[in-house]
Amino acid sequence: MTRIFLTGGTGFIGQHLTPLLLENGYDVSLLIHRKQYAGPHHPNLSTVQGDIRDPNSLYNLLEKVDAIIHLAGSISETTLYRYIKYNAETTQLLAETASRFPSIKQFIYISSQAAAGPSKPGHPISEVHSANPVSEYGKSKLMAESRLLLSPGNFQKTIIRPPVVYGPGDPSFLTIFQVAHHQIRPIIRHGIQELSLIHVADLCSMIVGLLLNPRLTHDDIFFVNDGKDIHTVDELFTLLQKATGKRGIPLPIPIEIMAGSAYFLELIGTLRGKAPLYNMSKYKELKQPSWCCKSEKILGFLEYTIKYPLEIGLKDTYTWYRQHRWL
């Protein structure tokens, strides 16, 4: 049976990817660090306590592995050094350790569109565009990509750059739903106006589609989205209103308030030793007018049909939040 080593399996995306891998007949070794696995047990699932910052703890795990899917990383830190430590350095260590095992045929790294940087309004970026990250988070993810591609492993290296990922169980996107649920429709001047999105179920299906795909003959990078390259923020909140059944009251939010809030929250987080989800790195991303990418490459390669276009995906997510009393 084909064995997959998965990091970050206890996170938002991992909680959806793990059962999908099992459904497709894979044997999954799930690396557990701080957060415990809360999903159902399965005869082909094993959880192992370990730390990818300590390659010696991974030797026994990797010697029988056919492929690696690396989801683990940090989305919120207070300095570039810490982003590099938890994103770039861990990816490099895992790739270098994996290179010692000839049985490993593929290393899939889940990066981010932040590694590529923003797009120009009306012009989504594709895999041929030069990367230009604007945030510390994006810089660390691009560095992780580079270190993976430069690693000595003979395995095929696949990099996936998702835009905004949302879906059931997502704590990050919950804030957007809370705003819509409380009948607020924010209007951000001189900030993000366009974006690409993808429902977590479609993202996981694409990951599985690329996993040990025999048509992958060289290292490659893929952007992904929900089949529509450009969504406007206005469209997003219109569909949120439809999903929640509540009318939103327009509320202008000056960009200065967003900057001040990010600085204050990051300062408090630094003092407490825990970075908030909204910080100066995130503000640097939000003040860009457009974060859009093309998905025609991966959709064509996999001949994949999107299952959750935005309207259906938002309704699905809102239903889950309500059923689990997150809203």
URFEN-V757179 format. One record per run of one state. SS is the DSSP state (a for helix, b for strand, c for the rest). FROM is the first residue (numbers start at 1). LEN is the number of residues. If there is no record, write none. Layout:
SS&FROM&LEN + SS&FROM&LEN
This chain:
c&1&2 + b&3&5 + c&8&4 + a&12&12 + c&24&3 + b&27&6 + c&33&12 + b&45&5 + c&50&5 + a&55&8 + c&63&4 + b&67&4 + c&71&9 + a&80&19 + c&99&7 + b&106&5 + c&111&2 + a&113&3 + c&116&4 + b&120&1 + c&121&2 + b&123&1 + c&124&1 + b&125&1 + c&126&10 + a&136&14 + c&150&6 + b&156&7 + c&163&1 + b&164&3 + c&167&7 + a&174&8 + c&182&2 + b&184&5 + c&189&5 + b&194&2 + c&196&1 + b&197&3 + a&200&11 + c&211&9 + b&220&5 + c&225&6 + b&231&2 + a&233&12 + c&245&4 + b&249&5 + c&254&1 + a&255&18 + c&273&7 + a&280&7 + c&287&3 + b&290&2 + c&292&1 + b&293&1 + c&294&2 + a&296&7 + c&303&7 + a&310&14 + c&324&4
